[in-house]
Amino acid sequence: MKAAIIGAAIVSVIFIGAYTWWFQTSWPLSLAYALFSVLCLTTIPICYRLFGFQDNDIIEALVRREQQEHNQMLARLDTMQQDLDGLDIEEGAAQIQTLTELLNDFHEVIANRFRGKQLSSSTYLNTARDVQNQTLQNLSDMIGIGHSIASLKRHQAADSEHQLDSQQKRLDSLIRENRKLFAALSETSVEVANIQEIGAFERTETLARLNDLAVIARQQSR
């Protein structure tokens, strides 16, 4: 849009100059022609909004962004899957598959349920992504803890037993936290699918609960 306005402005200036030079008009006529050109120029952003081009561009940008984030998260999960399998953290590896399925379901909700609904889908996308990113961070932390546990087992020290117990408790805590986050993501996806009026989504308890969960997730990631 910005590029179109700049291009139109440059063309207008050229035409004003050509008009003045060709017809050798007086300055009042040149000024009137310039004002008319400016008036025509203002119709570009007005028509852009009035005929829905702006909304379409925002929705298309949202779809591209969601697709890019979706692909990046799946690629990251593939790498994590290999690490967790190698560290023999079975529950963590199983959670990779659970999160992959949740991401695919979420992708379908954004692509289909919210088709053409810019405000609702954008809010849902941002909020759900916060929660999903927290589950990814938890899985990443599991990998770090898994390496720590493996290192402690290889190099036995006087307090290694205590450290192993501490790390195992942290690992179990992350697993439990992810279970709660997975359940919330799954429940809200089902509720969103059952909402009769997408335009009223912003006022539903579904988004409110997901927002609360996103705040908690952000606080825990600090």
C-alpha positions in Angstrom: 0.0 0.0 0.0 2.8 2.4 1.0 4.6 1.6 -2.2 1.5 2.3 -4.3 1.0 5.7 -2.7 4.6 6.7 -3.2 4.5 5.5 -6.8 1.3 7.4 -7.5 2.7 10.5 -5.9 5.8 10.4 -8.1 3.6 10.0 -11.2 1.4 12.9 -10.1 4.4 15.2 -9.7 5.7 14.2 -13.1 2.3 14.9 -14.7 2.0 18.3 -12.9 5.4 19.3 -14.2 4.5 18.1 -17.7 1.1 19.9 -17.6 2.7 23.2 -16.5 5.5 23.0 -19.1 3.3 21.9 -22.0 0.5 24.3 -21.6 2.5 27.2 -20.0 -0.4 27.8 -17.7 -0.6 30.5 -15.0 0.2 29.6 -11.4 -3.5 29.5 -10.3 -4.3 26.8 -12.9 -1.2 24.9 -12.1 -2.1 25.1 -8.4 -5.7 23.9 -9.1 -4.3 21.0 -11.1 -1.9 20.1 -8.3 -4.8 20.2 -5.8 -6.8 18.0 -8.0 -3.9 15.5 -8.2 -3.6 15.5 -4.4 -7.3 14.8 -4.1 -7.1 11.9 -6.5 -4.1 10.6 -4.6 -6.1 10.5 -1.4 -8.6 8.2 -3.0 -6.0 5.4 -3.1 -5.9 4.7 0.7 -9.7 5.4 1.0 -10.5 2.8 -1.7 -8.0 0.4 -0.2 -9.9 0.4 3.1 -13.4 0.9 1.7 -13.3 -2.1 -0.7 -11.8 -4.5 1.8 -8.3 -4.7 0.3 -6.7 -3.8 3.6 -8.6 -6.6 5.5 -7.6 -9.1 2.8 -3.9 -8.1 3.0 -4.0 -8.4 6.8 -5.6 -11.9 6.6 -3.2 -13.1 4.0 -0.3 -11.8 6.1 -1.7 -13.7 9.1 -2.0 -16.9 7.1 1.6 -16.6 5.9 2.8 -15.9 9.4 0.9 -18.8 10.9 2.2 -21.2 8.2 5.8 -20.0 8.7 5.6 -20.4 12.5 3.9 -23.8 12.1 6.7 -25.1 9.8 9.4 -23.7 12.2 7.8 -25.4 15.2 7.5 -28.7 13.5 11.1 -28.6 12.4 12.2 -27.8 15.9 10.1 -30.7 17.3 11.8 -33.1 14.8 15.2 -32.1 16.3 13.9 -32.4 19.8 12.5 -35.9 19.1 15.9 -37.2 18.2 17.5 -35.7 21.4 14.8 -37.0 23.7 15.0 -40.5 22.1 18.7 -40.5 22.6 18.4 -39.5 26.2 15.8 -42.2 26.8 13.2 -39.7 28.2 10.1 -41.7 27.1 7.5 -39.3 28.4 9.2 -36.3 26.8 9.4 -38.2 23.5 5.7 -39.0 23.7 4.9 -35.4 24.4 6.6 -34.4 21.2 4.0 -36.5 19.3 1.2 -35.0 21.3 2.3 -31.5 20.6 2.8 -32.2 16.9 -0.9 -33.4 16.8 -2.0 -30.3 18.7 -0.1 -28.0 16.3 -1.6 -29.7 13.3 -5.1 -29.3 14.8 -4.4 -25.7 15.7 -3.2 -25.1 12.1 -6.5 -26.4 10.7 -8.5 -24.2 13.1 -6.7 -21.1 11.9 -6.9 -22.1 8.3 -10.6 -23.1 8.3 -12.6 -22.1 11.3 -11.3 -18.5 11.3 -11.2 -18.1 7.5 -11.6 -14.3 6.8 -12.0 -13.4 10.5 -9.0 -11.2 11.0 -9.5 -9.9 14.5 -10.6 -13.2 16.2 -8.1 -15.4 14.4 -5.2 -13.0 15.2 -6.1 -12.9 18.9 -6.4 -16.7 19.1 -3.2 -17.1 17.2 -1.2 -14.9 19.4 -2.5 -16.3 22.7 -2.3 -19.9 21.7 1.2 -19.4 20.4 2.3 -18.2 23.8 1.1 -21.4 25.3 2.6 -23.6 22.6 6.0 -21.9 22.9 6.0 -22.6 26.6 5.5 -26.3 25.9 8.3 -26.1 23.5 10.5 -24.4 26.1 9.6 -27.1 28.6 10.6 -29.8 26.1 13.9 -28.0 25.5 14.5 -27.8 29.2 13.9 -31.5 29.4 16.7 -32.1 27.0 19.0 -29.9 29.0 18.1 -31.8 32.2 18.5 -35.1 30.4 22.1 -34.3 29.4 22.7 -33.2 33.0 21.4 -36.5 34.4 23.5 -38.4 31.9 26.6 -36.5 32.9 25.9 -37.1 36.6 25.6 -40.8 36.0 28.9 -40.9 34.1 30.8 -39.0 36.7 29.7 -40.1 40.2 30.4 -37.6 42.9 29.8 -37.3 46.6 26.5 -35.4 46.2 25.5 -36.9 42.8 22.6 -38.8 44.3 21.1 -35.6 45.7 21.6 -33.8 42.4 20.1 -36.7 40.4 17.1 -36.6 42.6 16.8 -32.8 42.2 17.1 -33.0 38.4 14.6 -35.9 38.2 12.0 -33.8 40.2 12.5 -30.9 37.9 12.0 -33.2 34.9 8.8 -34.6 36.4 7.6 -31.1 37.1 8.1 -30.1 33.5 6.2 -33.2 32.3 3.3 -32.5 34.5 3.2 -28.8 33.4 3.1 -29.8 29.8 0.2 -32.2 30.4 -1.8 -29.3 31.8 -0.9 -27.1 28.9 -1.7 -29.8 26.4 -5.1 -30.4 28.0 -5.9 -26.6 27.9 -4.9 -26.3 24.2 -7.0 -29.4 23.3 -10.0 -28.2 25.3 -10.0 -24.7 23.8 -9.6 -26.0 20.3 -12.7 -28.1 20.8 -14.6 -25.2 22.3 -13.6 -22.9 19.4 -14.8 -25.5 16.9 -18.2 -25.4 18.7 -18.6 -21.7 18.8 -21.7 -20.7 16.8 -20.8 -17.1 16.3 -17.2 -16.5 15.5 -17.8 -12.7 15.6 -18.5 -13.1 19.3 -15.3 -15.1 20.0 -13.6 -12.2 21.7 -16.3 -12.2 24.4 -16.2 -15.9 25.1 -14.8 -17.7 28.2 -12.7 -19.8 25.8 -10.4 -17.0 24.9 -10.4 -15.6 28.5 -9.2 -18.9 29.8 -6.5 -19.2 27.1 -5.4 -15.7 27.9 -5.0 -16.5 31.6 -3.0 -19.6 30.6 -0.8 -17.6 28.3 0.0 -15.1 31.2 0.9 -18.0 33.5 3.1 -19.5 30.7 4.9 -16.2 30.1 5.5 -15.8 33.9 6.9 -19.3 34.2 9.3 -18.8 31.2 11.0 -15.9 32.9 
